[in-house]
Amino acid sequence: MDTIATRLGAVHARIEAACLQAKRPPSSVALLAVSKTLGADAVEAAFDAGQTRFGENYIQEAVQKITALRHLPIEWHCIGPVQSNKTRLVAEHFGWVQTVDRLKIAQRLSEQRPAHLPALQVCIQVNVDGGPTKSGVAPDEALALAQAVAKLPHLQLRGLMCIPEHAADFVAACALFKRARDLFYALNSSGLALDTLSMGMSADLEAAVASGSTMVRVGSAIFGERHYPA
Ligand SMILES: *Cc1c(COP(=O)(O)O)cnc(C)c1O
């Protein structure tokens, strides 16, 4: 069986190949290891293999791991939905939150960020394929939200993230990712200084890198298939 270190190496090789293809330097794409549903032992194994950024979806589960692994210099990203009653846990435990799609949530995160911690690093989640039930701000509302979030004192707006529906093929995946990239460029043209475009997962990271992603979020290709508790 492949170890986490072997799989991590294979993911780095995929990112490098995709960067080469896109004529981008490999250092322009960061790897976020998505460790949702896995134990602290799996995170530690990936950390020992050189991985320092981890993404978590379920806040209570994440806080347990963050607490257990607080001796390690890990950068923790919240990539799951954040309800109002969970903002305090996020503000107190994470370095980043990538799923801000409402000003009210951003305001609570800023108010609740402990004074001794650096600003919480934030991405706005954009719903690029327009599904009405999905999270993420509509693309035409992203600029107004980004400008409001950028003014909050204890947050630092870093960019955009998106989770498009699984596309039929490479070309279709690129078309969706490019909507996020175009919005990212437009926000920067209107005066924001964003450096992070978080998109691409195990199945579609090549299309995301070809379309300008600066951070891919990869779970199953590193840790194997997830087993959800019944
Ligand atoms: C689970 C998840 C990922 C990783 O998905 P894989 O297909 O396992 O790579 C990335 N981003 C988000 C928001 C997720 O929930």
The ligand as an SDF file (V2000), in Angstrom:
LIG
                    3D

 15 15  0  0  0  0  0  0  0  0999 V2000
  -13.0820   17.5570    0.4210 C   0  0  0  0  0  0  0  0  0  0  0  0
  -12.7180   18.8500   -0.1890 C   0  0  0  0  0  0  0  0  0  0  0  0
  -11.5810   18.9670   -1.0030 C   0  0  0  0  0  0  0  0  0  0  0  0
  -10.7060   17.8040   -1.3930 C   0  0  0  0  0  0  0  0  0  0  0  0
  -11.4000   16.9210   -2.1950 O   0  0  0  0  0  0  0  0  0  0  0  0
  -10.6480   15.6460   -2.8620 P   0  0  0  0  0  0  0  0  0  0  0  0
  -11.5250   15.3040   -3.9990 O   0  0  0  0  0  0  0  0  0  0  0  0
  -10.6220   14.5920   -1.8020 O   0  0  0  0  0  0  0  0  0  0  0  0
   -9.3100   16.0930   -3.2460 O   0  0  0  0  0  0  0  0  0  0  0  0
  -11.2660   20.2260   -1.4770 C   0  0  0  0  0  0  0  0  0  0  0  0
  -11.9980   21.3170   -1.1790 N   0  0  0  0  0  0  0  0  0  0  0  0
  -13.0900   21.2420   -0.4050 C   0  0  0  0  0  0  0  0  0  0  0  0
  -13.8590   22.4750   -0.1000 C   0  0  0  0  0  0  0  0  0  0  0  0
  -13.4860   20.0070    0.1060 C   0  0  0  0  0  0  0  0  0  0  0  0
  -14.5810   19.9460    0.8630 O   0  0  0  0  0  0  0  0  0  0  0  0
  1  2  1  0
  2  3  1  0
  2 14  2  0
  3  4  1  0
  3 10  2  0
  4  5  1  0
  5  6  1  0
  6  7  2  0
  6  8  1  0
  6  9  1  0
 10 11  1  0
 11 12  2  0
 12 13  1  0
 12 14  1  0
 14 15  1  0
M  END
$$$$
